[in-house]
Each structure stands twice: as structure tokens, then as C-alpha cells.
Amino acid sequence: MIVTTGNDVSGYRISDYLGIVRGIVVRSPSIAQGIVGGLQRIVGGNNETYAAVCEQAREDAYQRMVIHADELDADAIIAVRYDATEFSDSVTEVLAYGTAVRLEAN
């Protein structure tokens, strides 16, 4: 599956637009991650514990988006973006979305 933030795919023509595809994940840190992350907040600087939770949430949302596009028999996903919304303290929704398309070689 070709996945791009661009609006086209070099060397291909878009033959069909299949619609928006998305992957949604709601995450919060584990108790251990919360404790370690809380301690790192006190010290300051980059919080690697929370960064790992965020990165895993983005990866999971991305994979769910690709699965959604695969279910539509898409060849690619264009105009991919991420969004995040905090529901409550330490609970965040991560959304990966884009447009599923079919391609033809130029």
C-alpha cells in the first residue's frame, strides 16, 4: 500500500477515489508509564515515556487506516494526516486519516 501526505503518486494516475479512510486509537499510559512519566515531568525535558505511548498510538492508528483502505481494495492512501484530541487527563484519541484511491500507471 502506497501511503503519502501528498495529493498524488508520482508515476501513477488516480483512476478512482474510494473515500476517506481512518484509523482511530484511544490511549492512556499504563500505571507504570504514568508513574515514570510523572517523575520525568518533574525533572523536565523530553518525556520519553509519554513519547513512546504517543508513538505507539500513532502507529496503531496508521495500521488501522491501512486496513480500512485495504478493505476497499485501494492501491494507495493520499493526503494522509494525523489528529489528536485529549478526552480527559492522560486519555488521548489519535486519528490517522486520508483518501483511499485506485491507481493506474502513467
Backbone bond lengths (Angstrom), bond angles and torsions (degrees), N, CA, C in turn:
res aa  C-N    CA-C-N  psi(-1)  N-CA   C-N-CA  omega(-1)  CA-C   N-CA-C  phi
1 M - - - 1.452 - - 1.526 108.49 -
2 I 1.318 116.40 125.18 1.460 121.35 174.68 1.524 107.21 -83.69
3 V 1.319 116.12 129.81 1.463 121.48 179.24 1.524 107.26 -129.33
4 T 1.345 116.21 127.31 1.460 120.11 -176.50 1.525 111.30 -145.49
5 T 1.319 115.08 151.56 1.459 119.82 173.29 1.524 110.93 -82.55
6 G 1.320 116.51 -10.98 1.461 121.17 179.02 1.523 112.00 -76.30
7 N 1.329 115.00 173.39 1.465 120.66 -178.97 1.521 113.29 -99.60
8 D 1.327 116.51 4.74 1.455 121.04 176.55 1.524 108.40 -151.91
9 V 1.335 115.38 174.52 1.457 121.21 179.19 1.522 106.93 -126.35
10 S 1.310 116.63 118.96 1.457 122.03 -177.19 1.529 110.85 -56.44
11 G 1.329 115.70 132.38 1.454 121.08 178.29 1.517 114.00 87.61
12 Y 1.335 117.36 -1.50 1.465 121.73 -178.60 1.521 110.37 -131.91
13 R 1.314 113.90 155.99 1.463 121.92 172.69 1.513 106.91 -111.67
14 I 1.321 117.37 138.26 1.466 120.59 177.02 1.517 108.14 -77.87
15 S 1.329 116.67 119.53 1.463 121.08 -178.93 1.523 112.25 -95.29
16 D 1.344 117.34 -30.26 1.469 120.89 -179.63 1.520 109.84 -146.43
17 Y 1.321 114.88 137.77 1.461 121.11 170.45 1.520 106.53 -98.76
18 L 1.322 116.81 121.51 1.462 121.55 -174.17 1.522 113.05 -97.99
19 G 1.316 117.36 -10.31 1.457 121.56 177.70 1.519 113.15 114.61
20 I 1.304 114.06 179.68 1.461 121.35 -178.81 1.519 109.59 -76.02
21 V 1.322 115.80 136.38 1.466 122.14 172.96 1.517 107.55 -120.15
22 R 1.323 114.95 151.87 1.455 118.36 -176.23 1.509 111.63 -150.30
23 G 1.294 114.73 158.70 1.452 122.94 171.88 1.516 107.41 -134.58
24 I 1.311 116.71 127.54 1.465 121.39 -176.88 1.521 109.25 -121.64
25 V 1.329 115.73 133.30 1.462 122.50 177.44 1.528 107.30 -134.51
26 V 1.315 116.54 136.10 1.463 121.56 173.33 1.516 107.02 -113.65
27 R 1.329 116.45 122.98 1.460 121.30 -172.40 1.517 111.43 -130.46
28 S 1.300 113.40 152.45 1.464 122.01 167.55 1.521 106.46 -144.52
29 P 1.317 117.08 153.92 1.463 118.55 179.54 1.526 110.88 -69.52
30 S 1.336 116.34 153.05 1.462 121.13 173.95 1.530 109.02 -68.34
31 I 1.297 116.94 171.09 1.472 119.91 178.47 1.524 110.40 -57.89
32 A 1.323 116.76 -46.39 1.470 120.25 -179.82 1.526 110.84 -62.73
33 Q 1.335 117.14 -44.04 1.461 120.24 179.44 1.527 110.19 -64.26
34 G 1.325 116.79 -37.43 1.464 120.85 178.48 1.517 111.97 -63.35
35 I 1.327 116.52 -41.61 1.470 120.32 179.64 1.523 110.53 -67.11
36 V 1.334 116.21 -50.35 1.481 120.07 -179.44 1.520 110.01 -63.91
37 G 1.336 116.89 -44.14 1.465 120.08 179.21 1.514 111.86 -62.80
38 G 1.344 117.01 -38.51 1.461 120.84 177.34 1.514 112.14 -63.28
39 L 1.322 116.37 -41.01 1.465 120.15 177.07 1.528 110.82 -65.04
40 Q 1.335 116.65 -39.38 1.466 119.68 179.02 1.529 110.82 -66.39
41 R 1.342 117.36 -31.42 1.469 120.28 177.11 1.518 110.65 -63.10
42 I 1.326 116.40 -37.15 1.466 120.24 -179.95 1.526 110.19 -64.48
43 V 1.345 116.31 -43.24 1.462 121.60 -178.80 1.527 110.89 -71.01
44 G 1.335 116.67 -36.14 1.463 121.32 -179.47 1.515 111.69 94.15
45 G 1.315 115.79 177.44 1.458 121.44 -178.83 1.521 111.87 87.97
46 N 1.306 115.04 -169.55 1.462 120.59 -179.89 1.527 109.34 -67.31
47 N 1.312 116.02 131.93 1.458 121.34 -177.50 1.529 108.87 -99.89
48 E 1.333 116.36 90.74 1.468 121.83 -175.47 1.528 112.73 -62.11
49 T 1.320 117.42 -31.52 1.466 120.45 -179.75 1.517 110.19 -64.43
50 Y 1.328 116.94 -49.55 1.464 120.21 179.15 1.528 111.21 -69.62
51 A 1.340 116.59 -34.46 1.467 119.90 177.75 1.526 110.76 -60.69
52 A 1.323 116.99 -39.12 1.475 120.70 178.62 1.522 111.19 -64.90
53 V 1.329 117.52 -39.71 1.467 121.18 177.02 1.529 109.93 -63.08
54 C 1.336 116.47 -44.03 1.473 121.02 179.49 1.518 111.64 -64.41
55 E 1.318 117.05 -44.22 1.466 121.11 -179.67 1.520 111.40 -62.62
56 Q 1.331 116.87 -41.47 1.464 120.33 178.44 1.526 110.78 -65.11
57 A 1.328 117.33 -39.09 1.466 121.16 178.10 1.531 110.56 -64.08
58 R 1.331 117.40 -42.12 1.472 120.64 177.83 1.527 111.08 -63.43
59 E 1.315 116.66 -43.63 1.465 120.60 179.92 1.527 110.89 -63.12
60 D 1.326 116.79 -43.15 1.467 120.44 179.21 1.528 111.30 -64.85
61 A 1.341 117.18 -41.77 1.467 120.95 178.27 1.533 110.08 -64.00
62 Y 1.332 116.75 -41.83 1.467 121.96 177.65 1.529 110.56 -59.21
63 Q 1.327 116.86 -48.70 1.467 120.89 -178.97 1.532 111.04 -62.16
64 R 1.321 117.89 -39.35 1.469 120.97 177.86 1.524 111.10 -65.26
65 M 1.341 116.81 -37.71 1.462 120.68 176.85 1.526 110.38 -63.33
66 V 1.328 117.45 -44.15 1.466 121.57 179.12 1.532 110.37 -62.58
67 I 1.311 117.69 -41.22 1.469 121.31 177.24 1.520 110.13 -61.28
68 H 1.337 116.90 -43.43 1.463 121.03 178.67 1.539 110.27 -59.29
69 A 1.342 117.05 -44.32 1.469 120.88 179.06 1.522 110.88 -65.94
70 D 1.313 116.87 -38.62 1.469 121.56 178.53 1.531 110.53 -61.87
71 E 1.312 116.88 -37.85 1.470 120.99 177.86 1.523 112.09 -63.15
72 L 1.338 116.85 -24.12 1.466 122.10 177.46 1.523 112.36 -93.00
73 D 1.337 117.32 4.59 1.466 123.36 -176.23 1.522 112.37 59.72
74 A 1.310 116.20 37.84 1.461 121.12 178.66 1.529 109.95 -77.06
75 D 1.324 114.62 151.59 1.461 120.88 173.48 1.521 111.32 -93.49
76 A 1.334 115.75 -23.74 1.461 120.25 -175.29 1.516 110.28 -156.61
77 I 1.332 114.03 163.60 1.461 121.62 170.84 1.520 105.88 -124.88
78 I 1.328 116.43 123.71 1.459 121.12 179.86 1.533 109.58 -110.03
79 A 1.315 115.35 165.65 1.471 123.11 176.31 1.530 112.16 55.85
80 V 1.322 116.70 41.89 1.472 121.70 -177.29 1.521 110.26 -71.54
81 R 1.321 114.49 137.50 1.464 122.36 177.91 1.526 109.28 -140.46
82 Y 1.320 115.07 162.07 1.464 122.78 172.81 1.521 108.38 -119.69
83 D 1.321 115.73 150.45 1.452 121.85 173.69 1.522 107.13 -142.90
84 A 1.307 117.08 151.21 1.465 120.90 178.20 1.523 108.76 -139.58
85 T 1.321 115.46 141.23 1.452 122.27 178.24 1.521 108.65 -134.71
86 E 1.315 116.35 131.44 1.463 120.07 177.54 1.525 108.59 -88.82
87 F 1.340 116.23 120.49 1.467 121.61 179.46 1.521 111.15 -80.61
88 S 1.288 115.69 -46.64 1.461 122.32 177.32 1.516 106.98 -152.97
89 D 1.311 116.89 179.65 1.457 120.20 -177.31 1.525 110.89 -53.15
90 S 1.316 116.74 117.25 1.474 124.69 176.81 1.521 114.32 70.52
91 V 1.338 118.88 15.17 1.469 121.63 175.29 1.526 107.78 -120.94
92 T 1.328 115.79 115.08 1.454 121.23 -173.00 1.524 111.32 -127.67
93 E 1.329 115.45 137.80 1.463 121.89 171.39 1.522 107.30 -93.64
94 V 1.319 116.43 132.89 1.462 121.83 174.09 1.520 107.12 -117.63
95 L 1.320 115.61 127.87 1.449 122.65 -177.92 1.517 109.06 -120.33
96 A 1.331 116.93 126.85 1.460 122.88 170.62 1.527 105.82 -110.51
97 Y 1.329 117.37 131.43 1.458 119.29 -178.04 1.525 111.15 -148.10
98 G 1.315 114.67 157.42 1.451 121.40 178.85 1.520 109.20 -171.90
99 T 1.320 115.92 -170.87 1.464 122.18 -179.38 1.525 109.62 -109.87
100 A 1.314 115.78 122.61 1.474 121.16 177.96 1.524 108.58 -80.55
101 V 1.337 115.42 135.94 1.462 120.70 -178.33 1.521 110.67 -138.86
102 R 1.340 114.76 159.34 1.455 121.74 167.70 1.515 107.41 -105.47
103 L 1.312 116.13 146.06 1.454 121.88 -174.96 1.530 112.06 -119.02
104 E 1.337 114.30 153.53 1.470 122.69 169.33 1.519 107.49 -129.42
105 A 1.308 117.17 141.30 1.472 120.36 177.95 1.522 109.67 -65.52
106 N 1.335 115.51 143.13 1.485 120.23 177.65 1.507 110.49 -69.77
